[in-house]
Each structure stands twice: as structure tokens, then as C-alpha cells.
Amino acid sequence: MAALVDTNVIIDVITDDPQWGSWADHVIRMHHPDGAWINPVVYAELSAGTDDMEEVDDIIAQLRLSYHELPKSALFHAGQAFRTYRSKNGTKTSPLADFFIGGHAKALDMPIITRDEKRYRTYFPSVELITP
């Protein structure tokens, strides 16, 4: 089954995080036959850690991640999550990165590989999460 990979999981692999690195590497690799996906939001978050686009592309290639654009339905779901967030007195003035990732997963009915489950469980309760 294909799954979206959250940025924190990729960072755990590339930094060889002592607590989460092995788990993250294993779970990404076990999704290779069907796809470990990222989207533009994850790409942008990874890009914030380097001045070199080739470095980001190398990370994606080494982890055999597949890049996919966000369908319009994902953007709708992200907007709906943001509306709910604001109705609960959320202070941000624009949709959060996790809303785009969660919206993408919801639109395509695919799980998210993440360690950051609270926001996804709150705003995308129907999305399956793969967590440690």
C-alpha cells in the first residue's frame, strides 16, 4: 500500500536519529513496492534545511520516495481542516503544512507515516496513521 511520508520521518532517517532513525528507515523501505510518497509541502520542508536543491533530490532518490502533486480535492480538505482549526481558536492565519499532507492523504485514502500524530488525529480522524 502506498503511504505519504511526513517530513519528520525523513529527517529521522537522514540524521540517523538515535531514537527514531531505525524505525523510520524500516517503515519507509517496507512501503517501496507500492510507494512511499511525498508532496510539494514535504519537499518544501526538506528544502528549508539546505541551500542545494540537488541535496533534496538526492535524499528523495536515496530513500526511493515518489513525488506527487496535490490534487484539488486535497487542497479542499486542507482548507476544511484549517476552518475547523480556526473555529477552535487556532491562531495561525493560513493553513498549516500538516493540513496539506493530511488533506492529500484523505483525498487519496492513503495512510500517513508520521511521528506527529496529534494534529492528524484531530483534523483527519479518518486517515490511517502509521506511527511508532
DSSP file (Angstrom, degrees, kcal/mol; ACC not computed):
  #  RESIDUE AA STRUCTURE BP1 BP2  ACC     N-H-->O    O-->H-N    N-H-->O    O-->H-N    TCO  KAPPA ALPHA  PHI   PSI    X-CA   Y-CA   Z-CA
    1    1 A M              0   0    0      0, 0.0    33,-0.3     0, 0.0    34,-0.2   0.000 360.0 360.0 360.0 135.6    0.0    0.0    0.0
    2    2 A A        -     0   0    0     32,-0.3     2,-0.3    31,-0.1    34,-0.2  -0.429 360.0-174.1 -72.2 151.5    1.3    3.5   -0.8
    3    3 A A  E     -a   36   0A   0     32,-2.0    34,-3.1   107,-0.2     2,-0.3  -0.996  26.6-117.7-147.6 145.7    1.7    5.9    2.0
    4    4 A L  E     -ab  37 112A   0    107,-2.7   109,-3.4    -2,-0.3     2,-0.6  -0.677  29.3-140.8 -80.5 137.8    2.5    9.6    2.4
    5    5 A V  E     - b   0 113A   0     32,-3.0    34,-0.2    -2,-0.3   109,-0.2  -0.897  11.3-136.8-105.7 121.7    5.7   10.2    4.4
    6    6 A D    >>  -     0   0    0    107,-2.8     4,-1.3    -2,-0.6     3,-1.0  -0.414  22.5-115.2 -73.2 151.0    5.8   13.1    6.8
    7    7 A T  H 3> S+     0   0    0      1,-0.3     4,-2.6     2,-0.2     5,-0.2   0.853 111.7  61.8 -57.2 -39.5    8.9   15.3    6.9
    8    8 A N  H 3> S+     0   0    0      1,-0.2     4,-1.8     2,-0.2    -1,-0.3   0.839 102.5  52.0 -60.8 -31.8    9.8   14.3   10.4
    9    9 A V  H <> S+     0   0    0     -3,-1.0     4,-1.5   104,-0.3    -1,-0.2   0.901 109.9  48.1 -70.5 -41.3   10.2   10.7    9.4
   10   10 A I  H  X S+     0   0    0     -4,-1.3     4,-2.6     1,-0.2     5,-0.2   0.917 110.8  51.4 -64.7 -43.0   12.5   11.6    6.5
   11   11 A I  H  X S+     0   0    0     -4,-2.6     4,-2.1     1,-0.2     6,-0.2   0.880 104.8  57.3 -62.7 -37.6   14.6   13.8    8.8
   12   12 A D  H  <>S+     0   0    0     -4,-1.8     5,-2.3    -5,-0.2     4,-0.3   0.892 110.8  44.0 -58.8 -39.1   14.9   10.9   11.3
   13   13 A V  H ><5S+     0   0    0     -4,-1.5     3,-1.1     3,-0.2    -2,-0.2   0.956 114.6  46.1 -70.8 -50.6   16.4    8.8    8.6
   14   14 A I  H 3<5S+     0   0    0     -4,-2.6    -2,-0.2     1,-0.3    -1,-0.2   0.761 118.9  41.6 -70.7 -22.9   18.8   11.4    7.2
   15   15 A T  T 3<5S-     0   0    0     -4,-2.1    -1,-0.3    -5,-0.2    -2,-0.2   0.446 104.9-129.0 -96.5  -0.6   20.0   12.4   10.6
   16   16 A D  T < 5 -     0   0    0     -3,-1.1    -3,-0.2    -4,-0.3    -4,-0.1   0.932  28.8-150.6  50.1  50.4   20.2    8.8   11.8
   17   17 A D     >< -     0   0    0     -5,-2.3     4,-2.4    -6,-0.2     5,-0.4  -0.263   7.8-136.8 -51.6 127.6   18.1    9.9   14.9
   18   18 A P  T  4 S+     0   0    0      0, 0.0    -1,-0.2     0, 0.0     4,-0.1   0.807  99.3  36.4 -62.8 -29.9   19.1    7.5   17.7
   19   19 A Q  T  4 S+     0   0    0      2,-0.1     4,-0.2     3,-0.1    -2,-0.1   0.873 135.9  14.1 -88.9 -39.9   15.5    7.1   18.9
   20   20 A W  T  > S+     0   0    0      2,-0.1     4,-2.9     3,-0.1     5,-0.2   0.562  96.6  92.7-117.1 -11.6   13.6    7.0   15.6
   21   21 A G  H  X S+     0   0    0     -4,-2.4     4,-2.5     1,-0.2     5,-0.2   0.889  90.2  45.3 -56.1 -47.4   16.0    6.6   12.7
   22   22 A S  H  > S+     0   0    0     -5,-0.4     4,-2.4     2,-0.2    -1,-0.2   0.924 115.2  47.4 -65.1 -44.5   15.8    2.8   12.5
   23   23 A W  H  > S+     0   0    0     -4,-0.2     4,-2.8     2,-0.2     5,-0.2   0.945 113.4  48.7 -60.0 -48.0   12.1    2.7   12.7
   24   24 A A  H  X S+     0   0    0     -4,-2.9     4,-2.2     1,-0.2     5,-0.2   0.919 112.1  47.7 -60.4 -46.2   11.7    5.5   10.1
   25   25 A D  H  X S+     0   0    0     -4,-2.5     4,-2.3    -5,-0.2    -1,-0.2   0.923 113.6  48.8 -61.3 -44.6   14.1    3.8    7.7
   26   26 A H  H  X S+     0   0    0     -4,-2.4     4,-2.2    -5,-0.2    -2,-0.2   0.938 111.8  46.9 -61.8 -48.6   12.3    0.5    8.1
   27   27 A V  H  X S+     0   0    0     -4,-2.8     4,-0.5     1,-0.2    -1,-0.2   0.864 112.8  49.2 -68.6 -35.0    8.8    1.8    7.6
   28   28 A I  H >< S+     0   0    0     -4,-2.2     3,-1.2    -5,-0.2     4,-0.3   0.948 112.8  47.9 -65.0 -47.2    9.8    3.8    4.5
   29   29 A R  H >< S+     0   0    0     -4,-2.3     3,-1.3     1,-0.3    -2,-0.2   0.832 104.1  59.6 -65.0 -32.6   11.5    0.8    3.0
   30   30 A M  H 3< S+     0   0    0     -4,-2.2    -1,-0.3     1,-0.2    -2,-0.2   0.667 103.8  53.4 -72.1 -12.8    8.6   -1.5    3.7
   31   31 A H  T XX S+     0   0    0     -3,-1.2     4,-3.0    -4,-0.5     3,-0.7   0.435  79.4  99.7 -96.7  -0.7    6.4    0.8    1.5
   32   32 A H  T <4 S+     0   0    0     -3,-1.3     4,-0.2    -4,-0.3    -1,-0.1   0.865  71.9  60.6 -57.2 -41.1    8.6    0.7   -1.5
   33   33 A P  T 34 S+     0   0    0      0, 0.0    -1,-0.2     0, 0.0    -2,-0.1   0.894 123.4  21.8 -57.3 -37.6    6.7   -1.9   -3.6
   34   34 A D  T <4 S-     0   0    0     -3,-0.7   -32,-0.3   -33,-0.3    -2,-0.2   0.646 127.4 -81.2-103.5 -19.0    3.6    0.3   -3.6
   35   35 A G     <  -     0   0    0     -4,-3.0   -32,-2.0   -34,-0.2     2,-0.7   0.118  18.3-140.4 124.7 125.4    5.1    3.7   -2.9
   36   36 A A  E     -ac   3  65A   0     28,-0.5    30,-2.6   -34,-0.2     2,-0.2  -0.964  43.4-162.2-105.7 109.3    6.4    5.9   -0.2
   37   37 A W  E     -ac   4  66A   0    -34,-3.1   -32,-3.0    -2,-0.7     2,-0.3  -0.607  21.1-175.0-101.2 151.5    5.1    9.3   -1.4
   38   38 A I  E     - c   0  67A   0     28,-2.5    30,-2.3    -2,-0.2   -32,-0.1  -0.903  11.9-153.4-128.6 166.1    6.0   12.9   -0.7
   39   39 A N     >  -     0   0    0     -2,-0.3     4,-2.4   -34,-0.2     3,-0.3  -0.724  40.8 -82.3-128.6-179.0    4.2   16.0   -1.9
   40   40 A P  H  > S+     0   0    0      0, 0.0     4,-2.5     0, 0.0     5,-0.2   0.812 125.4  56.7 -57.7 -31.3    5.2   19.6   -2.5
   41   41 A V  H  > S+     0   0    0      2,-0.2     4,-2.5     1,-0.2     5,-0.2   0.938 109.2  44.2 -66.8 -46.4    4.8   20.5    1.1
   42   42 A V  H  > S+     0   0    0     -3,-0.3     4,-2.6     2,-0.2     5,-0.2   0.912 112.8  52.9 -63.5 -42.1    7.2   17.8    2.3
   43   43 A Y  H  X S+     0   0    0     -4,-2.4     4,-2.1     1,-0.2    -2,-0.2   0.925 110.4  47.9 -58.2 -44.7    9.6   18.8   -0.5
   44   44 A A  H  X S+     0   0    0     -4,-2.5     4,-1.2     2,-0.2    -2,-0.2   0.909 110.7  50.6 -64.0 -42.3    9.5   22.5    0.7
   45   45 A E  H  < S+     0   0    0     -4,-2.5     3,-0.4     1,-0.2     4,-0.3   0.906 111.5  47.9 -64.0 -40.3   10.1   21.5    4.3
   46   46 A L  H >< S+     0   0    0     -4,-2.6     3,-1.5     1,-0.2    -1,-0.2   0.877 107.1  58.1 -64.4 -36.3   13.1   19.4    3.4
   47   47 A S  H >< S+     0   0    0     -4,-2.1     3,-1.6     1,-0.3    -1,-0.2   0.757  90.8  70.5 -66.1 -25.2   14.4   22.3    1.3
   48   48 A A  T 3< S+     0   0    0     -4,-1.2    -1,-0.3    -3,-0.4    -2,-0.2   0.694  93.4  58.6 -65.6 -17.1   14.4   24.6    4.3
   49   49 A G  T <  S+     0   0    0     -3,-1.5     2,-0.3    -4,-0.3    -1,-0.3   0.356 109.7  35.8 -95.1   6.2   17.3   22.6    5.7
   50   50 A T    <   -     0   0    0     -3,-1.6     3,-0.0    -4,-0.1     6,-0.0  -0.981  58.7-140.8-152.8 161.1   19.7   23.1    2.7
   51   51 A D  S    S+     0   0    0     -2,-0.3     2,-0.6     1,-0.1    -4,-0.1   0.360  86.0  80.5 -98.5   2.0   20.9   25.7    0.1
   52   52 A D    >>  -     0   0    0      1,-0.1     4,-1.2    -5,-0.1     3,-0.7  -0.926  57.3-165.1-122.9 111.5   21.2   22.9   -2.5
   53   53 A M  H 3> S+     0   0    0     -2,-0.6     4,-2.4     1,-0.3     5,-0.2   0.844  93.2  61.1 -60.3 -34.6   18.2   21.6   -4.5
   54   54 A E  H 3> S+     0   0    0      1,-0.2     4,-2.5     2,-0.2    -1,-0.3   0.847  98.5  57.4 -62.2 -33.0   20.3   18.6   -5.6
   55   55 A E  H <> S+     0   0    0     -3,-0.7     4,-2.1     2,-0.2    -1,-0.2   0.919 107.8  46.5 -63.5 -42.9   20.7   17.6   -2.0
   56   56 A V  H  X S+     0   0    0     -4,-1.2     4,-2.3     2,-0.2    -2,-0.2   0.935 113.0  49.1 -63.3 -45.9   17.0   17.4   -1.5
   57   57 A D  H  X S+     0   0    0     -4,-2.4     4,-2.3     1,-0.2    -2,-0.2   0.866 109.5  53.0 -63.0 -35.8   16.6   15.5   -4.8
   58   58 A D  H  X S+     0   0    0     -4,-2.5     4,-3.2     2,-0.2    -1,-0.2   0.905 107.7  50.8 -65.2 -41.5   19.4   13.1   -3.6
   59   59 A I  H  X S+     0   0    0     -4,-2.1     4,-2.2     2,-0.2    -2,-0.2   0.939 111.4  48.2 -59.7 -47.0   17.6   12.4   -0.4
   60   60 A I  H  <>S+     0   0    0     -4,-2.3     5,-2.6     1,-0.2     4,-0.3   0.909 114.7  45.5 -61.1 -43.3   14.4   11.6   -2.3
   61   61 A A  H ><5S+     0   0    0     -4,-2.3     3,-1.0     3,-0.2    -2,-0.2   0.924 111.5  51.2 -67.4 -44.8   16.3    9.3   -4.6
   62   62 A Q  H 3<5S+     0   0    0     -4,-3.2    -2,-0.2     1,-0.3    -1,-0.2   0.867 115.2  42.4 -62.0 -36.7   18.2    7.5   -1.9
   63   63 A L  T 3<5S-     0   0    0     -4,-2.2    -1,-0.3    -5,-0.2    -2,-0.2   0.448 109.3-126.5 -88.5  -0.1   15.0    6.8    0.1
   64   64 A R  T < 5 +     0   0    0     -3,-1.0   -28,-0.5    -4,-0.3     2,-0.2   0.894  48.5 168.1  54.7  44.0   13.2    5.9   -3.1
   65   65 A L  E   < -c   36   0A   0     -5,-2.6     2,-0.5    -6,-0.2   -28,-0.2  -0.606  29.9-135.9 -85.3 148.3   10.5    8.4   -2.4
   66   66 A S  E     -c   37   0A   0    -30,-2.6   -28,-2.5    -2,-0.2     2,-0.4  -0.922  12.9-138.7-110.0 127.0    8.0    9.2   -5.1
   67   67 A Y  E     +c   38   0A   0     -2,-0.5     2,-0.4   -30,-0.2   -28,-0.2  -0.702  25.2 177.5 -89.1 131.0    7.0   12.9   -5.6
   68   68 A H        -     0   0    0    -30,-2.3     2,-0.0    -2,-0.4    -2,-0.0  -0.998  25.0-125.8-136.3 137.0    3.3   13.6   -6.3
   69   69 A E        -     0   0    0     -2,-0.4   -31,-0.0   -30,-0.2     0, 0.0  -0.314  36.0-100.3 -71.6 160.8    1.5   16.9   -6.7
   70   70 A L        -     0   0    0     -2,-0.0    -1,-0.1     2,-0.0     2,-0.1  -0.719  33.0-135.3 -84.3 125.7   -1.6   17.8   -4.6
   71   71 A P    >>  -     0   0    0      0, 0.0     4,-1.4     0, 0.0     3,-1.0  -0.425  26.4-108.7 -73.7 159.2   -4.9   17.2   -6.3
   72   72 A K  H 3> S+     0   0    0      1,-0.3     4,-2.0     2,-0.2     5,-0.1   0.847 119.4  60.3 -57.2 -35.3   -7.5   19.9   -5.9
   73   73 A S  H 3> S+     0   0    0      1,-0.2     4,-2.2     2,-0.2    -1,-0.3   0.852 101.2  54.4 -62.7 -33.3   -9.5   17.7   -3.6
   74   74 A A  H <> S+     0   0    0     -3,-1.0     4,-2.2     2,-0.2    -1,-0.2   0.895 106.7  51.0 -65.6 -39.5   -6.5   17.6   -1.2
   75   75 A L  H  X S+     0   0    0     -4,-1.4     4,-2.3     2,-0.2    -2,-0.2   0.884 108.3  52.4 -65.6 -38.3   -6.5   21.4   -1.1
   76   76 A F  H  X S+     0   0    0     -4,-2.0     4,-2.3     2,-0.2    -2,-0.2   0.946 110.0  47.8 -60.6 -48.3  -10.2   21.4   -0.3
   77   77 A H  H  X S+     0   0    0     -4,-2.2     4,-2.2     1,-0.2    -2,-0.2   0.873 110.2  52.9 -62.1 -36.9   -9.6   19.0    2.6
   78   78 A A  H  X S+     0   0    0     -4,-2.2     4,-2.2     2,-0.2    -1,-0.2   0.914 109.6  48.9 -63.2 -42.9   -6.7   21.2    3.8
   79   79 A G  H  X S+     0   0    0     -4,-2.3     4,-2.3     2,-0.2    -2,-0.2   0.883 109.9  51.2 -64.3 -38.9   -9.0   24.2    3.8
   80   80 A Q  H  X S+     0   0    0     -4,-2.3     4,-2.1     2,-0.2    -1,-0.2   0.900 110.2  49.3 -65.2 -40.7  -11.7   22.4    5.7
   81   81 A A  H  X S+     0   0    0     -4,-2.2     4,-2.6     2,-0.2    -2,-0.2   0.902 110.7  50.7 -64.2 -40.5   -9.2   21.3    8.4
   82   82 A F  H  X S+     0   0    0     -4,-2.2     4,-2.7     2,-0.2    -2,-0.2   0.902 107.7  52.9 -64.5 -40.4   -7.9   24.9    8.6
   83   83 A R  H  X S+     0   0    0     -4,-2.3     4,-2.1     2,-0.2    -1,-0.2   0.920 111.1  46.6 -60.3 -43.6  -11.5   26.2    9.0
   84   84 A T  H  X S+     0   0    0     -4,-2.1     4,-1.1     2,-0.2    -2,-0.2   0.922 110.7  53.0 -63.1 -44.2  -12.0   23.7   11.9
   85   85 A Y  H ><>S+     0   0    0     -4,-2.6     5,-2.1     1,-0.2     3,-0.7   0.921 110.5  46.9 -55.8 -47.2   -8.7   24.7   13.4
   86   86 A R  H ><5S+     0   0    0     -4,-2.7     3,-1.7     1,-0.2    -1,-0.2   0.868 106.5  57.6 -65.7 -36.4   -9.7   28.4   13.4
   87   87 A S  H 3<5S+     0   0    0     -4,-2.1    -1,-0.2     1,-0.3    -2,-0.2   0.727 102.7  55.9 -67.4 -19.5  -13.1   27.6   14.9
   88   88 A K  T <<5S-     0   0    0     -4,-1.1    -1,-0.3    -3,-0.7    -2,-0.2   0.056 131.4 -95.2 -97.7  23.5  -11.2   26.1   17.8
   89   89 A N  T < 5 +     0   0    0     -3,-1.7    -3,-0.2     1,-0.2    -2,-0.2   0.738  62.9 172.6  70.4  26.4   -9.4   29.4   18.3
   90   90 A G      < -     0   0    0     -5,-2.1    -1,-0.2    -6,-0.2    -8,-0.0  -0.410  23.9-150.4 -61.1 142.6   -6.3   28.4   16.3
   91   91 A T        +     0   0    0     -2,-0.1    -1,-0.1     2,-0.0    -5,-0.1   0.614  59.7 104.0 -98.1 -13.8   -4.1   31.4   16.0
   92   92 A K        -     0   0    0      1,-0.1     4,-0.1    -7,-0.0    -2,-0.0  -0.378  59.1-149.4 -69.4 149.7   -2.3   30.8   12.6
   93   93 A T  S    S+     0   0    0      2,-0.1    -1,-0.1     1,-0.1    -2,-0.0   0.432  76.7  38.0-102.6  -0.4   -3.6   32.9    9.7
   94   94 A S  S    S-     0   0    0    -12,-0.0    -1,-0.1     0, 0.0    -2,-0.0  -0.980 101.3 -75.2-144.7 157.9   -3.0   30.4    6.9
   95   95 A P        -     0   0    0      0, 0.0     2,-0.1     0, 0.0    -2,-0.1  -0.175  50.2-120.4 -56.2 141.7   -3.3   26.6    6.6
   96   96 A L    >>  -     0   0    0    -18,-0.2     3,-1.3     1,-0.1     4,-1.1  -0.453  20.6-112.0 -81.6 154.4   -0.5   24.6    8.3
   97   97 A A  H >> S+     0   0    0      1,-0.3     4,-1.9     2,-0.2     3,-0.6   0.876 117.1  58.6 -53.8 -41.7    1.8   22.2    6.4
   98   98 A D  H 3> S+     0   0    0      1,-0.2     4,-3.0     2,-0.2    -1,-0.3   0.796  98.4  60.4 -61.9 -27.4    0.2   19.2    8.2
   99   99 A F  H <> S+     0   0    0     -3,-1.3     4,-2.4     2,-0.2    -1,-0.2   0.877 105.4  47.1 -68.1 -36.1   -3.2   20.2    6.8
  100  100 A F  H <X S+     0   0    0     -4,-1.1     4,-1.9    -3,-0.6    -2,-0.2   0.891 115.0  45.7 -70.9 -39.0   -1.9   19.9    3.2
  101  101 A I  H  X S+     0   0    0     -4,-1.9     4,-2.3     2,-0.2    -2,-0.2   0.941 116.3  45.3 -67.7 -47.0   -0.3   16.5    4.0
  102  102 A G  H  X S+     0   0    0     -4,-3.0     4,-2.5     1,-0.2    -2,-0.2   0.892 112.2  51.8 -63.2 -40.1   -3.5   15.3    5.8
  103  103 A G  H  X S+     0   0    0     -4,-2.4     4,-2.5    -5,-0.2    -1,-0.2   0.880 109.0  51.0 -63.2 -38.3   -5.7   16.6    3.0
  104  104 A H  H  X S+     0   0    0     -4,-1.9     4,-1.8     2,-0.2    -2,-0.2   0.934 111.4  47.2 -63.5 -47.5   -3.6   14.8    0.5
  105  105 A A  H  X>S+     0   0    0     -4,-2.3     5,-2.2     1,-0.2     4,-0.7   0.905 113.7  48.1 -62.3 -41.7   -3.9   11.5    2.4
  106  106 A K  H ><5S+     0   0    0     -4,-2.5     3,-0.7     1,-0.2    -1,-0.2   0.923 109.5  52.3 -65.7 -43.7   -7.6   12.0    2.9
  107  107 A A  H 3<5S+     0   0    0     -4,-2.5    -1,-0.2     1,-0.2    -2,-0.2   0.854 120.3  33.8 -61.2 -35.2   -8.2   12.8   -0.8
  108  108 A L  H 3<5S-     0   0    0     -4,-1.8    -1,-0.2    -5,-0.2    -2,-0.2   0.384 105.7-124.6-102.6   2.5   -6.4    9.6   -1.9
  109  109 A D  T <<5 +     0   0    0     -4,-0.7    -3,-0.2    -3,-0.7    -4,-0.1   0.945  64.0 136.3  51.6  54.8   -7.5    7.4    1.0
  110  110 A M      < -     0   0    0     -5,-2.2    -1,-0.2    -6,-0.1  -107,-0.2  -0.933  54.0-107.4-128.8 154.3   -3.9    6.6    2.0
  111  111 A P        -     0   0    0      0, 0.0  -107,-2.7     0, 0.0     2,-0.5  -0.278  23.3-131.6 -76.2 164.5   -2.1    6.4    5.3
  112  112 A I  E     -bd   4 129A   0     16,-2.0    18,-3.1  -109,-0.2     2,-0.7  -0.970   7.7-143.7-115.7 131.0    0.5    8.9    6.6
  113  113 A I  E     +bd   5 130A   0   -109,-3.4  -107,-2.8    -2,-0.5     2,-0.3  -0.864  48.3 136.0 -91.1 115.7    3.8    7.7    8.0
  114  114 A T        -     0   0    0     16,-2.2     3,-0.1    -2,-0.7    -2,-0.0  -0.982  58.0-151.5-155.6 160.2    4.5   10.1   10.9
  115  115 A R  S    S+     0   0    0     -2,-0.3     2,-0.9    16,-0.2     3,-0.2   0.380  91.1  77.1-107.2  -4.4    5.6   10.6   14.5
  116  116 A D     >  +     0   0    0      1,-0.2     4,-0.6     2,-0.1     3,-0.2  -0.606  54.6 149.3-107.2  69.3    3.5   13.7   14.8
  117  117 A E  H  >  +     0   0    0     -2,-0.9     4,-2.9     1,-0.2     5,-0.3   0.707  46.1  79.6 -83.9 -20.4    0.1   12.2   15.2
  118  118 A K  H  > S+     0   0    0      1,-0.2     4,-2.0     2,-0.2    -1,-0.2   0.926  97.9  41.2 -57.5 -52.2   -1.9   14.6   17.4
  119  119 A R  H  > S+     0   0    0      1,-0.2     4,-2.6     2,-0.2     5,-0.3   0.905 116.3  50.0 -66.0 -39.8   -2.8   17.1   14.7
  120  120 A Y  H  X S+     0   0    0     -4,-0.6     4,-2.6     1,-0.2     7,-0.2   0.927 111.3  48.5 -63.5 -43.3   -3.6   14.4   12.1
  121  121 A R  H  < S+     0   0    0     -4,-2.9    -1,-0.2     1,-0.2    -2,-0.2   0.864 114.9  47.0 -64.8 -34.7   -5.8   12.6   14.6
  122  122 A T  H  < S+     0   0    0     -4,-2.0    -2,-0.2    -5,-0.3    -1,-0.2   0.928 126.5  23.9 -71.2 -46.7   -7.6   15.8   15.5
  123  123 A Y  H  < S+     0   0    0     -4,-2.6    -2,-0.2     1,-0.2    -3,-0.2   0.618 133.6  32.6-101.9 -15.1   -8.2   17.2   11.9
  124  124 A F    ><  +     0   0    0     -4,-2.6     3,-1.9    -5,-0.3    -1,-0.2  -0.444  64.7 159.7-136.4  61.6   -8.2   14.0    9.8
  125  125 A P  T 3  S+     0   0    0      0, 0.0    -1,-0.1     0, 0.0    -4,-0.1   0.727  73.6  56.8 -63.2 -21.1   -9.6   11.3   12.1
  126  126 A S  T 3  S+     0   0    0     -3,-0.1     2,-0.4     2,-0.1    -5,-0.1   0.587  85.5  97.9 -85.6  -8.9  -10.5    9.0    9.2
  127  127 A V  S <  S-     0   0    0     -3,-1.9     2,-0.2    -7,-0.2    -3,-0.1  -0.649  77.7-123.9 -82.4 130.1   -6.9    8.9    7.9
  128  128 A E        -     0   0    0     -2,-0.4   -16,-2.0   -23,-0.1     2,-0.4  -0.524  25.6-153.6 -70.3 136.2   -4.9    5.9    8.9
  129  129 A L  E     -d  112   0A   0    -18,-0.2     2,-0.7    -2,-0.2   -16,-0.2  -0.938  10.1-154.4-114.8 136.9   -1.6    6.8   10.6
  130  130 A I  E     +d  113   0A   0    -18,-3.1   -16,-2.2    -2,-0.4    -2,-0.0  -0.940  35.1 159.8-107.4 110.2    1.5    4.6   10.7
  131  131 A T              0   0    0     -2,-0.7   -16,-0.2   -18,-0.2    -2,-0.0  -0.836 360.0 360.0-130.6 161.7    3.3    5.6   13.8
  132  132 A P              0   0    0      0, 0.0   -17,-0.1     0, 0.0    -2,-0.0   0.516 360.0 360.0 -65.9 360.0    6.0    4.1   16.1
